Amino acid sequence: MSHAILKWVEEMGVEWHYVTPGKPQQDGFIESFNGRLRYEYFNKTLFTSSAS
C-alpha cells in the first residue's frame, strides 16, 4: 500500500475498508461492474489474434 495514499486517507478522515484477498463478494459493486465491462467490451470485440 502506498504511504502517500495512507497519509491522504488519514488527513482527509476517510473511512478505509480492505477487501480480504480471495473474497471478491465483499465488494459487489466493482465485481458487478467488471462483469458488465467484460460482457459489453470483450465479448463484442473481434480479436483476430491472441498474440500481443
CORBELUR-V471850 format. One record per residue. PSI is psi in degrees with one decimal (999 if undefined). D_LAST is the distance of its C-alpha to the last C-alpha in whole Angstrom. Layout:
BEGIN
psi = {PSI	PSI}
d_last = {D_LAST	D_LAST}
END
This chain:
BEGIN
psi = {136.9	132.5	-32.5	-41.6	-45.4	-37.8	-43.6	-44.7	-44.9	-45.0	-37.2	-12.1	27.8	135.6	122.2	130.0	131.9	145.6	123.6	130.6	133.8	7.1	63.6	-20.4	-11.9	-14.8	72.8	-33.4	-51.5	-33.2	-40.0	-44.1	-46.3	-40.3	-44.6	-39.0	-46.1	-45.3	-49.3	-36.4	-60.7	-38.1	-16.5	9.8	131.9	115.7	125.3	-14.4	149.6	-4.6	145.7	999}
d_last = {30	30	34	34	33	35	38	37	38	41	42	41	43	40	40	37	36	33	31	32	29	28	30	28	31	33	31	31	30	27	26	27	25	22	23	24	20	18	21	21	18	15	18	19	15	14	11	11	8	7	4	0}
END
